[in-house]
Amino acid sequence: MPDALPPPLYDGWPHANGAAPYNKLAMDITLTELEQAINYWRTRRPSSGEERALSPEVDLLATSYAMMIFHHATSTSGEALGPAALQLIDTWRKHGSA
């Protein structure tokens, strides 16, 4: 069971300062950011078992990373990654990126 509910992908309207809402599906993710997020999740959820299987979090991000490498992409849209991957990246940005 997760520690807390994941943050929403769309943070609503209006903001107190009048700024537009933040839509995480519209943001771009670079290959480097995705790699850093993978390393963050590898530390939090290391591979397990004799087969050293990836955790579900790392597996999800690694699949997107592999597709970016295959297509020679340096960045991708949040929409292409999907909501689950974006929530993992958002957690990394809040807790693991420095």
SEFIZA-3560 file (N, C-alpha, C; in Angstrom, 3 decimals):
REM SEFIZA-3560
<numar><xx>0.844</xx><yy>-1.180</yy><zz>0.000</zz><atom>N</atom></numar>
<numar><xx>0.000</xx><yy>0.000</yy><zz>0.000</zz><atom>CA</atom></numar>
<numar><xx>0.887</xx><yy>1.239</yy><zz>0.000</zz><atom>C</atom></numar>
<numar><xx>0.617</xx><yy>2.200</yy><zz>-0.885</zz><atom>N</atom></numar>
<numar><xx>1.466</xx><yy>3.381</yy><zz>-0.965</zz><atom>CA</atom></numar>
<numar><xx>1.383</xx><yy>4.227</yy><zz>0.293</zz><atom>C</atom></numar>
<numar><xx>2.464</xx><yy>4.999</yy><zz>0.548</zz><atom>N</atom></numar>
<numar><xx>2.505</xx><yy>5.872</yy><zz>1.719</zz><atom>CA</atom></numar>
<numar><xx>1.467</xx><yy>6.990</yy><zz>1.622</zz><atom>C</atom></numar>
<numar><xx>1.301</xx><yy>7.519</yy><zz>0.432</zz><atom>N</atom></numar>
<numar><xx>0.363</xx><yy>8.622</yy><zz>0.236</zz><atom>CA</atom></numar>
<numar><xx>-0.194</xx><yy>8.546</yy><zz>-1.170</zz><atom>C</atom></numar>
<numar><xx>-1.273</xx><yy>9.225</yy><zz>-1.385</zz><atom>N</atom></numar>
<numar><xx>-1.834</xx><yy>9.269</yy><zz>-2.734</zz><atom>CA</atom></numar>
<numar><xx>-0.908</xx><yy>10.063</yy><zz>-3.642</zz><atom>C</atom></numar>
<numar><xx>-0.768</xx><yy>9.658</yy><zz>-4.900</zz><atom>N</atom></numar>
<numar><xx>0.084</xx><yy>10.413</yy><zz>-5.814</zz><atom>CA</atom></numar>
<numar><xx>-0.524</xx><yy>11.779</yy><zz>-6.097</zz><atom>C</atom></numar>
<numar><xx>0.335</xx><yy>12.741</yy><zz>-6.437</zz><atom>N</atom></numar>
<numar><xx>-0.188</xx><yy>14.073</yy><zz>-6.732</zz><atom>CA</atom></numar>
<numar><xx>-1.010</xx><yy>14.055</yy><zz>-8.010</zz><atom>C</atom></numar>
<numar><xx>-1.955</xx><yy>14.971</yy><zz>-8.146</zz><atom>N</atom></numar>
<numar><xx>-2.756</xx><yy>15.008</yy><zz>-9.367</zz><atom>CA</atom></numar>
<numar><xx>-1.916</xx><yy>15.439</yy><zz>-10.557</zz><atom>C</atom></numar>
<numar><xx>-2.330</xx><yy>15.005</yy><zz>-11.752</zz><atom>N</atom></numar>
<numar><xx>-1.617</xx><yy>15.401</yy><zz>-12.961</zz><atom>CA</atom></numar>
<numar><xx>-1.966</xx><yy>16.831</yy><zz>-13.362</zz><atom>C</atom></numar>
<numar><xx>-3.088</xx><yy>17.292</yy><zz>-12.898</zz><atom>N</atom></numar>
<numar><xx>-3.534</xx><yy>18.639</yy><zz>-13.241</zz><atom>CA</atom></numar>
<numar><xx>-3.882</xx><yy>19.305</yy><zz>-11.926</zz><atom>C</atom></numar>
<numar><xx>-3.219</xx><yy>20.399</yy><zz>-11.609</zz><atom>N</atom></numar>
<numar><xx>-3.358</xx><yy>20.926</yy><zz>-10.259</zz><atom>CA</atom></numar>
<numar><xx>-4.473</xx><yy>21.959</yy><zz>-10.067</zz><atom>C</atom></numar>
<numar><xx>-5.351</xx><yy>22.095</yy><zz>-11.029</zz><atom>N</atom></numar>
<numar><xx>-6.533</xx><yy>22.912</yy><zz>-10.827</zz><atom>CA</atom></numar>
<numar><xx>-6.378</xx><yy>24.379</yy><zz>-11.172</zz><atom>C</atom></numar>
<numar><xx>-7.468</xx><yy>25.107</yy><zz>-10.997</zz><atom>N</atom></numar>
<numar><xx>-7.519</xx><yy>26.516</yy><zz>-11.357</zz><atom>CA</atom></numar>
<numar><xx>-8.419</xx><yy>27.221</yy><zz>-10.365</zz><atom>C</atom></numar>
<numar><xx>-8.250</xx><yy>28.439</yy><zz>-10.027</zz><atom>N</atom></numar>
<numar><xx>-7.088</xx><yy>29.274</yy><zz>-10.311</zz><atom>CA</atom></numar>
<numar><xx>-6.054</xx><yy>29.158</yy><zz>-9.198</zz><atom>C</atom></numar>
<numar><xx>-4.859</xx><yy>29.571</yy><zz>-9.471</zz><atom>N</atom></numar>
<numar><xx>-3.822</xx><yy>29.648</yy><zz>-8.450</zz><atom>CA</atom></numar>
<numar><xx>-3.993</xx><yy>30.953</yy><zz>-7.690</zz><atom>C</atom></numar>
<numar><xx>-3.503</xx><yy>30.979</yy><zz>-6.483</zz><atom>N</atom></numar>
<numar><xx>-3.618</xx><yy>32.178</yy><zz>-5.659</zz><atom>CA</atom></numar>
<numar><xx>-2.940</xx><yy>33.379</yy><zz>-6.328</zz><atom>C</atom></numar>
<numar><xx>-1.835</xx><yy>33.115</yy><zz>-7.044</zz><atom>N</atom></numar>
<numar><xx>-1.111</xx><yy>34.212</yy><zz>-7.693</zz><atom>CA</atom></numar>
<numar><xx>-1.641</xx><yy>34.505</yy><zz>-9.097</zz><atom>C</atom></numar>
<numar><xx>-2.713</xx><yy>33.835</yy><zz>-9.515</zz><atom>N</atom></numar>
<numar><xx>-3.306</xx><yy>34.071</yy><zz>-10.822</zz><atom>CA</atom></numar>
<numar><xx>-2.630</xx><yy>33.327</yy><zz>-11.960</zz><atom>C</atom></numar>
<numar><xx>-1.618</xx><yy>32.521</yy><zz>-11.654</zz><atom>N</atom></numar>
<numar><xx>-0.913</xx><yy>31.772</yy><zz>-12.701</zz><atom>CA</atom></numar>
<numar><xx>-1.802</xx><yy>30.666</yy><zz>-13.248</zz><atom>C</atom></numar>
<numar><xx>-1.525</xx><yy>30.274</yy><zz>-14.469</zz><atom>N</atom></numar>
<numar><xx>-2.271</xx><yy>29.197</yy><zz>-15.109</zz><atom>CA</atom></numar>
<numar><xx>-1.984</xx><yy>27.876</yy><zz>-14.397</zz><atom>C</atom></numar>
<numar><xx>-2.909</xx><yy>26.932</yy><zz>-14.464</zz><atom>N</atom></numar>
<numar><xx>-2.676</xx><yy>25.625</yy><zz>-13.841</zz><atom>CA</atom></numar>
<numar><xx>-1.526</xx><yy>24.896</yy><zz>-14.506</zz><atom>C</atom></numar>
<numar><xx>-0.918</xx><yy>23.985</yy><zz>-13.758</zz><atom>N</atom></numar>
<numar><xx>0.239</xx><yy>23.236</yy><zz>-14.210</zz><atom>CA</atom></numar>
<numar><xx>-0.220</xx><yy>21.859</yy><zz>-14.671</zz><atom>C</atom></numar>
<numar><xx>-0.104</xx><yy>21.583</yy><zz>-15.952</zz><atom>N</atom></numar>
<numar><xx>-0.509</xx><yy>20.306</yy><zz>-16.519</zz><atom>CA</atom></numar>
<numar><xx>0.745</xx><yy>19.469</yy><zz>-16.754</zz><atom>C</atom></numar>
<numar><xx>0.935</xx><yy>18.445</yy><zz>-15.935</zz><atom>N</atom></numar>
<numar><xx>2.143</xx><yy>17.627</yy><zz>-16.029</zz><atom>CA</atom></numar>
<numar><xx>2.208</xx><yy>16.832</yy><zz>-17.326</zz><atom>C</atom></numar>
<numar><xx>1.073</xx><yy>16.580</yy><zz>-17.948</zz><atom>N</atom></numar>
<numar><xx>1.083</xx><yy>15.845</yy><zz>-19.210</zz><atom>CA</atom></numar>
<numar><xx>1.715</xx><yy>16.673</yy><zz>-20.330</zz><atom>C</atom></numar>
<numar><xx>1.742</xx><yy>17.996</yy><zz>-20.180</zz><atom>N</atom></numar>
<numar><xx>2.259</xx><yy>18.864</yy><zz>-21.233</zz><atom>CA</atom></numar>
<numar><xx>3.763</xx><yy>19.102</yy><zz>-21.115</zz><atom>C</atom></numar>
<numar><xx>4.393</xx><yy>18.688</yy><zz>-20.022</zz><atom>N</atom></numar>
<numar><xx>5.813</xx><yy>18.970</yy><zz>-19.852</zz><atom>CA</atom></numar>
<numar><xx>6.675</xx><yy>17.982</yy><zz>-20.628</zz><atom>C</atom></numar>
<numar><xx>7.855</xx><yy>18.441</yy><zz>-21.046</zz><atom>N</atom></numar>
<numar><xx>8.817</xx><yy>17.572</yy><zz>-21.715</zz><atom>CA</atom></numar>
<numar><xx>9.783</xx><yy>16.993</yy><zz>-20.690</zz><atom>C</atom></numar>
<numar><xx>10.207</xx><yy>15.765</yy><zz>-20.933</zz><atom>N</atom></numar>
<numar><xx>11.173</xx><yy>15.073</yy><zz>-20.089</zz><atom>CA</atom></numar>
<numar><xx>12.389</xx><yy>14.768</yy><zz>-20.959</zz><atom>C</atom></numar>
<numar><xx>13.577</xx><yy>15.154</yy><zz>-20.504</zz><atom>N</atom></numar>
<numar><xx>14.783</xx><yy>14.860</yy><zz>-21.274</zz><atom>CA</atom></numar>
<numar><xx>15.273</xx><yy>13.455</yy><zz>-20.944</zz><atom>C</atom></numar>
<numar><xx>16.104</xx><yy>12.928</yy><zz>-21.814</zz><atom>N</atom></numar>
<numar><xx>16.696</xx><yy>11.610</yy><zz>-21.602</zz><atom>CA</atom></numar>
<numar><xx>17.502</xx><yy>11.597</yy><zz>-20.300</zz><atom>C</atom></numar>
<numar><xx>18.241</xx><yy>12.674</yy><zz>-20.050</zz><atom>N</atom></numar>
<numar><xx>19.042</xx><yy>12.775</yy><zz>-18.830</zz><atom>CA</atom></numar>
<numar><xx>18.162</xx><yy>12.770</yy><zz>-17.591</zz><atom>C</atom></numar>
<numar><xx>17.046</xx><yy>13.507</yy><zz>-17.625</zz><atom>N</atom></numar>
<numar><xx>16.128</xx><yy>13.516</yy><zz>-16.484</zz><atom>CA</atom></numar>
<numar><xx>15.539</xx><yy>12.135</yy><zz>-16.245</zz><atom>C</atom></numar>
<numar><xx>15.178</xx><yy>11.462</yy><zz>-17.320</zz><atom>N</atom></numar>
<numar><xx>14.618</xx><yy>10.124</yy><zz>-17.188</zz><atom>CA</atom></numar>
<numar><xx>15.646</xx><yy>9.166</yy><zz>-16.585</zz><atom>C</atom></numar>
<numar><xx>16.881</xx><yy>9.284</yy><zz>-17.008</zz><atom>N</atom></numar>
<numar><xx>17.951</xx><yy>8.442</yy><zz>-16.453</zz><atom>CA</atom></numar>
<numar><xx>18.143</xx><yy>8.714</yy><zz>-14.960</zz><atom>C</atom></numar>
<numar><xx>18.098</xx><yy>9.975</yy><zz>-14.577</zz><atom>N</atom></numar>
<numar><xx>18.235</xx><yy>10.325</yy><zz>-13.159</zz><atom>CA</atom></numar>
<numar><xx>17.063</xx><yy>9.799</yy><zz>-12.345</zz><atom>C</atom></numar>
<numar><xx>15.867</xx><yy>9.870</yy><zz>-12.901</zz><atom>N</atom></numar>
<numar><xx>14.688</xx><yy>9.332</yy><zz>-12.210</zz><atom>CA</atom></numar>
<numar><xx>14.812</xx><yy>7.813</yy><zz>-12.048</zz><atom>C</atom></numar>
<numar><xx>15.303</xx><yy>7.144</yy><zz>-13.081</zz><atom>N</atom></numar>
<numar><xx>15.516</xx><yy>5.693</yy><zz>-12.993</zz><atom>CA</atom></numar>
<numar><xx>16.490</xx><yy>5.378</yy><zz>-11.871</zz><atom>C</atom></numar>
<numar><xx>17.594</xx><yy>6.106</yy><zz>-11.795</zz><atom>N</atom></numar>
<numar><xx>18.584</xx><yy>5.859</yy><zz>-10.740</zz><atom>CA</atom></numar>
<numar><xx>18.015</xx><yy>6.127</yy><zz>-9.353</zz><atom>C</atom></numar>
<numar><xx>17.183</xx><yy>7.152</yy><zz>-9.230</zz><atom>N</atom></numar>
<numar><xx>16.516</xx><yy>7.429</yy><zz>-7.951</zz><atom>CA</atom></numar>
<numar><xx>15.663</xx><yy>6.231</yy><zz>-7.545</zz><atom>C</atom></numar>
<numar><xx>14.845</xx><yy>5.732</yy><zz>-8.473</zz><atom>N</atom></numar>
<numar><xx>13.966</xx><yy>4.609</yy><zz>-8.147</zz><atom>CA</atom></numar>
<numar><xx>14.739</xx><yy>3.311</yy><zz>-7.960</zz><atom>C</atom></numar>
<numar><xx>15.873</xx><yy>3.148</yy><zz>-8.649</zz><atom>N</atom></numar>
<numar><xx>16.705</xx><yy>1.956</yy><zz>-8.428</zz><atom>CA</atom></numar>
<numar><xx>17.238</xx><yy>1.933</yy><zz>-7.002</zz><atom>C</atom></numar>
<numar><xx>17.536</xx><yy>3.108</yy><zz>-6.457</zz><atom>N</atom></numar>
<numar><xx>18.023</xx><yy>3.201</yy><zz>-5.080</zz><atom>CA</atom></numar>
<numar><xx>16.894</xx><yy>2.908</yy><zz>-4.093</zz><atom>C</atom></numar>
<numar><xx>15.729</xx><yy>3.451</yy><zz>-4.366</zz><atom>N</atom></numar>
<numar><xx>14.582</xx><yy>3.246</yy><zz>-3.468</zz><atom>CA</atom></numar>
<numar><xx>13.998</xx><yy>1.853</yy><zz>-3.568</zz><atom>C</atom></numar>
<numar><xx>13.962</xx><yy>1.301</yy><zz>-4.773</zz><atom>N</atom></numar>
<numar><xx>13.371</xx><yy>-0.012</yy><zz>-5.019</zz><atom>CA</atom></numar>
<numar><xx>14.344</xx><yy>-0.859</yy><zz>-5.845</zz><atom>C</atom></numar>
<numar><xx>15.389</xx><yy>-1.399</yy><zz>-5.205</zz><atom>N</atom></numar>
<numar><xx>16.396</xx><yy>-2.167</yy><zz>-5.950</zz><atom>CA</atom></numar>
<numar><xx>15.818</xx><yy>-3.453</yy><zz>-6.548</zz><atom>C</atom></numar>
<numar><xx>16.545</xx><yy>-3.978</yy><zz>-7.532</zz><atom>N</atom></numar>
<numar><xx>16.129</xx><yy>-5.235</yy><zz>-8.145</zz><atom>CA</atom></numar>
<numar><xx>16.114</xx><yy>-6.327</yy><zz>-7.076</zz><atom>C</atom></numar>
<numar><xx>15.335</xx><yy>-7.383</yy><zz>-7.337</zz><atom>N</atom></numar>
<numar><xx>15.147</xx><yy>-8.400</yy><zz>-6.313</zz><atom>CA</atom></numar>
<numar><xx>15.173</xx><yy>-9.797</yy><zz>-6.904</zz><atom>C</atom></numar>
<numar><xx>15.334</xx><yy>-10.763</yy><zz>-6.016</zz><atom>N</atom></numar>
<numar><xx>15.308</xx><yy>-12.167</yy><zz>-6.401</zz><atom>CA</atom></numar>
<numar><xx>16.599</xx><yy>-12.608</yy><zz>-7.071</zz><atom>C</atom></numar>
<numar><xx>16.710</xx><yy>-13.898</yy><zz>-7.285</zz><atom>N</atom></numar>
<numar><xx>17.893</xx><yy>-14.444</yy><zz>-7.946</zz><atom>CA</atom></numar>
<numar><xx>18.050</xx><yy>-13.916</yy><zz>-9.357</zz><atom>C</atom></numar>
<numar><xx>16.933</xx><yy>-13.661</yy><zz>-10.009</zz><atom>N</atom></numar>
<numar><xx>16.966</xx><yy>-13.166</yy><zz>-11.389</zz><atom>CA</atom></numar>
<numar><xx>17.240</xx><yy>-11.665</yy><zz>-11.453</zz><atom>C</atom></numar>
<numar><xx>17.295</xx><yy>-11.006</yy><zz>-10.279</zz><atom>N</atom></numar>
<numar><xx>17.536</xx><yy>-9.563</yy><zz>-10.186</zz><atom>CA</atom></numar>
<numar><xx>16.512</xx><yy>-8.773</yy><zz>-11.008</zz><atom>C</atom></numar>
<numar><xx>15.260</xx><yy>-9.118</yy><zz>-10.841</zz><atom>N</atom></numar>
<numar><xx>14.176</xx><yy>-8.465</yy><zz>-11.573</zz><atom>CA</atom></numar>
<numar><xx>14.045</xx><yy>-6.999</yy><zz>-11.151</zz><atom>C</atom></numar>
<numar><xx>13.766</xx><yy>-6.157</yy><zz>-12.126</zz><atom>N</atom></numar>
<numar><xx>13.560</xx><yy>-4.740</yy><zz>-11.849</zz><atom>CA</atom></numar>
<numar><xx>12.261</xx><yy>-4.546</yy><zz>-11.084</zz><atom>C</atom></numar>
<numar><xx>12.243</xx><yy>-3.533</yy><zz>-10.247</zz><atom>N</atom></numar>
<numar><xx>10.994</xx><yy>-3.183</yy><zz>-9.574</zz><atom>CA</atom></numar>
<numar><xx>10.019</xx><yy>-2.653</yy><zz>-10.620</zz><atom>C</atom></numar>
<numar><xx>8.721</xx><yy>-2.679</yy><zz>-10.335</zz><atom>N</atom></numar>
<numar><xx>7.751</xx><yy>-2.147</yy><zz>-11.299</zz><atom>CA</atom></numar>
<numar><xx>8.024</xx><yy>-0.691</yy><zz>-11.676</zz><atom>C</atom></numar>
<numar><xx>8.473</xx><yy>0.115</yy><zz>-10.703</zz><atom>N</atom></numar>
<numar><xx>8.757</xx><yy>1.521</yy><zz>-10.971</zz><atom>CA</atom></numar>
<numar><xx>9.907</xx><yy>1.674</yy><zz>-11.958</zz><atom>C</atom></numar>
<numar><xx>10.987</xx><yy>0.963</yy><zz>-11.710</zz><atom>N</atom></numar>
<numar><xx>12.159</xx><yy>1.048</yy><zz>-12.590</zz><atom>CA</atom></numar>
<numar><xx>11.832</xx><yy>0.465</yy><zz>-13.956</zz><atom>C</atom></numar>
<numar><xx>11.111</xx><yy>-0.633</yy><zz>-13.982</zz><atom>N</atom></numar>
<numar><xx>10.743</xx><yy>-1.261</yy><zz>-15.252</zz><atom>CA</atom></numar>
<numar><xx>9.928</xx><yy>-0.307</yy><zz>-16.131</zz><atom>C</atom></numar>
<numar><xx>8.981</xx><yy>0.392</yy><zz>-15.529</zz><atom>N</atom></numar>
<numar><xx>8.149</xx><yy>1.333</yy><zz>-16.276</zz><atom>CA</atom></numar>
<numar><xx>8.987</xx><yy>2.452</yy><zz>-16.883</zz><atom>C</atom></numar>
<numar><xx>9.865</xx><yy>3.042</yy><zz>-16.088</zz><atom>N</atom></numar>
<numar><xx>10.711</xx><yy>4.131</yy><zz>-16.585</zz><atom>CA</atom></numar>
<numar><xx>11.756</xx><yy>3.620</yy><zz>-17.574</zz><atom>C</atom></numar>
<numar><xx>12.306</xx><yy>2.439</yy><zz>-17.321</zz><atom>N</atom></numar>
<numar><xx>13.335</xx><yy>1.886</yy><zz>-18.206</zz><atom>CA</atom></numar>
<numar><xx>12.783</xx><yy>1.561</yy><zz>-19.593</zz><atom>C</atom></numar>
<numar><xx>11.536</xx><yy>1.161</yy><zz>-19.660</zz><atom>N</atom></numar>
<numar><xx>10.910</xx><yy>0.886</yy><zz>-20.959</zz><atom>CA</atom></numar>
<numar><xx>10.829</xx><yy>2.170</yy><zz>-21.784</zz><atom>C</atom></numar>
<numar><xx>10.420</xx><yy>3.258</yy><zz>-21.163</zz><atom>N</atom></numar>
<numar><xx>10.371</xx><yy>4.546</yy><zz>-21.856</zz><atom>CA</atom></numar>
<numar><xx>11.773</xx><yy>4.995</yy><zz>-22.259</zz><atom>C</atom></numar>
<numar><xx>12.731</xx><yy>4.792</yy><zz>-21.389</zz><atom>N</atom></numar>
<numar><xx>14.130</xx><yy>5.149</yy><zz>-21.669</zz><atom>CA</atom></numar>
<numar><xx>14.642</xx><yy>4.367</yy><zz>-22.883</zz><atom>C</atom></numar>
<numar><xx>14.365</xx><yy>3.081</yy><zz>-22.918</zz><atom>N</atom></numar>
<numar><xx>14.815</xx><yy>2.246</yy><zz>-24.039</zz><atom>CA</atom></numar>
<numar><xx>14.187</xx><yy>2.708</yy><zz>-25.354</zz><atom>C</atom></numar>
<numar><xx>12.919</xx><yy>3.061</yy><zz>-25.317</zz><atom>N</atom></numar>
<numar><xx>12.268</xx><yy>3.537</yy><zz>-26.539</zz><atom>CA</atom></numar>
<numar><xx>12.858</xx><yy>4.866</yy><zz>-27.012</zz><atom>C</atom></numar>
<numar><xx>13.208</xx><yy>5.727</yy><zz>-26.079</zz><atom>N</atom></numar>
<numar><xx>13.838</xx><yy>6.989</yy><zz>-26.455</zz><atom>CA</atom></numar>
<numar><xx>15.197</xx><yy>6.740</yy><zz>-27.104</zz><atom>C</atom></numar>
<numar><xx>15.965</xx><yy>5.823</yy><zz>-26.546</zz><atom>N</atom></numar>
<numar><xx>17.268</xx><yy>5.473</yy><zz>-27.119</zz><atom>CA</atom></numar>
<numar><xx>17.073</xx><yy>4.895</yy><zz>-28.520</zz><atom>C</atom></numar>
<numar><xx>16.137</xx><yy>3.980</yy><zz>-28.656</zz><atom>N</atom></numar>
<numar><xx>15.875</xx><yy>3.329</yy><zz>-29.936</zz><atom>CA</atom></numar>
<numar><xx>15.515</xx><yy>4.351</yy><zz>-31.013</zz><atom>C</atom></numar>
<numar><xx>14.734</xx><yy>5.350</yy><zz>-30.642</zz><atom>N</atom></numar>
<numar><xx>14.271</xx><yy>6.356</yy><zz>-31.603</zz><atom>CA</atom></numar>
<numar><xx>15.184</xx><yy>7.590</yy><zz>-31.667</zz><atom>C</atom></numar>
<numar><xx>16.324</xx><yy>7.524</yy><zz>-30.994</zz><atom>N</atom></numar>
<numar><xx>17.292</xx><yy>8.624</yy><zz>-30.976</zz><atom>CA</atom></numar>
<numar><xx>16.670</xx><yy>9.924</yy><zz>-30.481</zz><atom>C</atom></numar>
<numar><xx>15.777</xx><yy>9.831</yy><zz>-29.516</zz><atom>N</atom></numar>
<numar><xx>15.100</xx><yy>11.007</yy><zz>-28.970</zz><atom>CA</atom></numar>
<numar><xx>15.896</xx><yy>11.555</yy><zz>-27.788</zz><atom>C</atom></numar>
<numar><xx>15.993</xx><yy>12.862</yy><zz>-27.704</zz><atom>N</atom></numar>
<numar><xx>16.658</xx><yy>13.494</yy><zz>-26.564</zz><atom>CA</atom></numar>
<numar><xx>15.658</xx><yy>13.952</yy><zz>-25.512</zz><atom>C</atom></numar>
<numar><xx>14.381</xx><yy>14.007</yy><zz>-25.894</zz><atom>N</atom></numar>
<numar><xx>13.316</xx><yy>14.331</yy><zz>-24.943</zz><atom>CA</atom></numar>
<numar><xx>12.011</xx><yy>13.749</yy><zz>-25.467</zz><atom>C</atom></numar>
<numar><xx>11.041</xx><yy>13.707</yy><zz>-24.576</zz><atom>N</atom></numar>
<numar><xx>9.717</xx><yy>13.218</yy><zz>-24.944</zz><atom>CA</atom></numar>
<numar><xx>8.678</xx><yy>13.983</yy><zz>-24.134</zz><atom>C</atom></numar>
<numar><xx>7.465</xx><yy>13.942</yy><zz>-24.561</zz><atom>N</atom></numar>
<numar><xx>6.403</xx><yy>14.646</yy><zz>-23.846</zz><atom>CA</atom></numar>
<numar><xx>5.906</xx><yy>13.809</yy><zz>-22.674</zz><atom>C</atom></numar>
<numar><xx>5.374</xx><yy>14.499</yy><zz>-21.687</zz><atom>N</atom></numar>
<numar><xx>4.770</xx><yy>13.799</yy><zz>-20.565</zz><atom>CA</atom></numar>
<numar><xx>3.609</xx><yy>12.940</yy><zz>-21.008</zz><atom>C</atom></numar>
<numar><xx>2.900</xx><yy>13.417</yy><zz>-22.016</zz><atom>N</atom></numar>
<numar><xx>1.768</xx><yy>12.659</yy><zz>-22.541</zz><atom>CA</atom></numar>
<numar><xx>2.223</xx><yy>11.308</yy><zz>-23.099</zz><atom>C</atom></numar>
<numar><xx>3.388</xx><yy>11.292</yy><zz>-23.771</zz><atom>N</atom></numar>
<numar><xx>3.913</xx><yy>10.046</yy><zz>-24.336</zz><atom>CA</atom></numar>
<numar><xx>4.323</xx><yy>9.067</yy><zz>-23.241</zz><atom>C</atom></numar>
<numar><xx>4.765</xx><yy>9.586</yy><zz>-22.102</zz><atom>N</atom></numar>
<numar><xx>5.177</xx><yy>8.715</yy><zz>-20.998</zz><atom>CA</atom></numar>
<numar><xx>3.984</xx><yy>8.116</yy><zz>-20.270</zz><atom>C</atom></numar>
<numar><xx>2.931</xx><yy>8.891</yy><zz>-20.148</zz><atom>N</atom></numar>
<numar><xx>1.740</xx><yy>8.413</yy><zz>-19.454</zz><atom>CA</atom></numar>
<numar><xx>1.719</xx><yy>8.828</yy><zz>-17.996</zz><atom>C</atom></numar>
<numar><xx>0.538</xx><yy>8.761</yy><zz>-17.396</zz><atom>N</atom></numar>
<numar><xx>0.350</xx><yy>9.243</yy><zz>-16.029</zz><atom>CA</atom></numar>
<numar><xx>1.182</xx><yy>8.512</yy><zz>-14.975</zz><atom>C</atom></numar>
<numar><xx>1.313</xx><yy>7.209</yy><zz>-15.076</zz><atom>N</atom></numar>
<numar><xx>2.061</xx><yy>6.459</yy><zz>-14.053</zz><atom>CA</atom></numar>
<numar><xx>3.535</xx><yy>6.862</yy><zz>-14.050</zz><atom>C</atom></numar>
<numar><xx>4.143</xx><yy>6.955</yy><zz>-15.225</zz><atom>N</atom></numar>
<numar><xx>5.546</xx><yy>7.359</yy><zz>-15.312</zz><atom>CA</atom></numar>
<numar><xx>5.721</xx><yy>8.796</yy><zz>-14.837</zz><atom>C</atom></numar>
<numar><xx>4.771</xx><yy>9.653</yy><zz>-15.170</zz><atom>N</atom></numar>
<numar><xx>4.861</xx><yy>11.048</yy><zz>-14.736</zz><atom>CA</atom></numar>
<numar><xx>4.796</xx><yy>11.172</yy><zz>-13.215</zz><atom>C</atom></numar>
<numar><xx>4.003</xx><yy>10.352</yy><zz>-12.582</zz><atom>N</atom></numar>
<numar><xx>3.940</xx><yy>10.391</yy><zz>-11.121</zz><atom>CA</atom></numar>
<numar><xx>5.263</xx><yy>9.952</yy><zz>-10.511</zz><atom>C</atom></numar>
<numar><xx>5.918</xx><yy>8.955</yy><zz>-11.119</zz><atom>N</atom></numar>
<numar><xx>7.232</xx><yy>8.531</yy><zz>-10.640</zz><atom>CA</atom></numar>
<numar><xx>8.258</xx><yy>9.639</yy><zz>-10.830</zz><atom>C</atom></numar>
<numar><xx>8.216</xx><yy>10.304</yy><zz>-11.968</zz><atom>N</atom></numar>
<numar><xx>9.147</xx><yy>11.396</yy><zz>-12.242</zz><atom>CA</atom></numar>
<numar><xx>8.876</xx><yy>12.566</yy><zz>-11.308</zz><atom>C</atom></numar>
<numar><xx>7.613</xx><yy>12.851</yy><zz>-11.043</zz><atom>N</atom></numar>
<numar><xx>7.261</xx><yy>13.939</yy><zz>-10.138</zz><atom>CA</atom></numar>
<numar><xx>7.798</xx><yy>13.656</yy><zz>-8.732</zz><atom>C</atom></numar>
<numar><xx>7.685</xx><yy>12.426</yy><zz>-8.282</zz><atom>N</atom></numar>
<numar><xx>8.230</xx><yy>12.050</yy><zz>-6.973</zz><atom>CA</atom></numar>
<numar><xx>9.736</xx><yy>12.243</yy><zz>-6.958</zz><atom>C</atom></numar>
<numar><xx>10.425</xx><yy>11.809</yy><zz>-8.018</zz><atom>N</atom></numar>
<numar><xx>11.871</xx><yy>12.020</yy><zz>-8.105</zz><atom>CA</atom></numar>
<numar><xx>12.201</xx><yy>13.510</yy><zz>-8.053</zz><atom>C</atom></numar>
<numar><xx>11.475</xx><yy>14.327</yy><zz>-8.789</zz><atom>N</atom></numar>
<numar><xx>11.747</xx><yy>15.770</yy><zz>-8.792</zz><atom>CA</atom></numar>
<numar><xx>11.568</xx><yy>16.382</yy><zz>-7.411</zz><atom>C</atom></numar>
<numar><xx>10.587</xx><yy>15.906</yy><zz>-6.650</zz><atom>N</atom></numar>
<numar><xx>10.328</xx><yy>16.469</yy><zz>-5.331</zz><atom>CA</atom></numar>
<numar><xx>11.299</xx><yy>15.964</yy><zz>-4.281</zz><atom>C</atom></numar>
<numar><xx>11.743</xx><yy>14.719</yy><zz>-4.417</zz><atom>N</atom></numar>
<numar><xx>12.534</xx><yy>14.115</yy><zz>-3.349</zz><atom>CA</atom></numar>
<numar><xx>13.952</xx><yy>13.731</yy><zz>-3.728</zz><atom>C</atom></numar>
<numar><xx>14.212</xx><yy>13.541</yy><zz>-4.998</zz><atom>N</atom></numar>
<numar><xx>15.512</xx><yy>12.986</yy><zz>-5.364</zz><atom>CA</atom></numar>
<numar><xx>16.405</xx><yy>13.870</yy><zz>-6.195</zz><atom>C</atom></numar>
<numar><xx>15.856</xx><yy>14.842</yy><zz>-6.879</zz><atom>N</atom></numar>
<numar><xx>16.705</xx><yy>15.689</yy><zz>-7.713</zz><atom>CA</atom></numar>
<numar><xx>17.256</xx><yy>16.823</yy><zz>-6.862</zz><atom>C</atom></numar>
<numar><xx>18.519</xx><yy>17.088</yy><zz>-7.084</zz><atom>N</atom></numar>
<numar><xx>19.140</xx><yy>18.184</yy><zz>-6.314</zz><atom>CA</atom></numar>
<numar><xx>20.164</xx><yy>18.894</yy><zz>-7.170</zz><atom>C</atom></numar>
//
